[in-house]
């Protein structure tokens, strides 16, 4: 089997390296790249630029799966709400490009995996909404204590779910860093993991197609569960690519 090609949309940030200060860059933390590579995939980063938005279908023709990483908050306008004061300044072009990748992948039956923001993008892309600031209910929350520092808490996995088949049933500790969460679940998704406070920690579609999002950061702890999740996604992408090549 050929190595599955996995699409990742790049974020845009300013970076400093040696004498180069505050340089605008397009990319992602290496932990995401490592997670896909560790799972057996070949990640390809697409910058969030207008030409890519105009050519989404051609880009999807090139890859076998879509991985949606974490990052800044989604522009609340994409789910019809005014932005909360605690939200990050959005990169709306990235939001729109990832949303179109999700919709295009779903039309094709192409595997999709989302981590943290990535799960939220999946939900918004298919018509769901987000709770914009968990701190309005309780502060501090177990999901994000200090910005820039991952916290840990347990998640409970639903028996009989695709997620349970990958990581096992019961509960385990995850790496968390988010202040938003899924509110209304999009049609076609079901919740398959929860935190102790009821926050939805995983969504997946019913049926045989791999479309799964987790609210945590498996790339931050490539332990048994994190590696199993990356491997299952890449294997599904490989199977999709092989079936497409046989047509």
Number of C-alpha atoms within 10 A of each C-alpha: 8 9 15 25 21 27 22 23 24 22 22 16 13 10 12 11 8 5 6 8 10 11 11 10 14 17 15 19 13 9 16 22 21 18 22 24 18 16 21 19 25 18 21 17 16 17 21 22 14 12 9 16 18 12 11 15 14 10 14 18 10 13 20 26 30 27 30 27 24 24 19 15 22 26 22 19 10 18 16 10 12 11 16 12 9 12 16 13 12 15 16 16 17 23 23 19 22 25 21 18 28 28 16 15 20 16 9 14 15 25 26 29 24 26 24 24 25 28 29 28 29 29 28 24 21 18 15 19 22 19 15 22 16 18 15 11 8 9 10 13 16 20 24 21 18 11 10 8 10 18 19 16 15 17 23 20 24 19 14 11 19 22 24 17 15 17 18 17 16 13 17 14 14 21 19 23 23 24 21 23 21 23 15 13 19 18 11 13 19 16 20 23 25 20 19 11 9 10 19 21 23 28 29 25 19 14 9 8 17 23 27 27 29 25 31 28 24 24 24 16 14 18 12 10 18 19 20 19 25 25 20 19 27 30 21 20 25 24 18 21 22 15 10 12 8 6 5
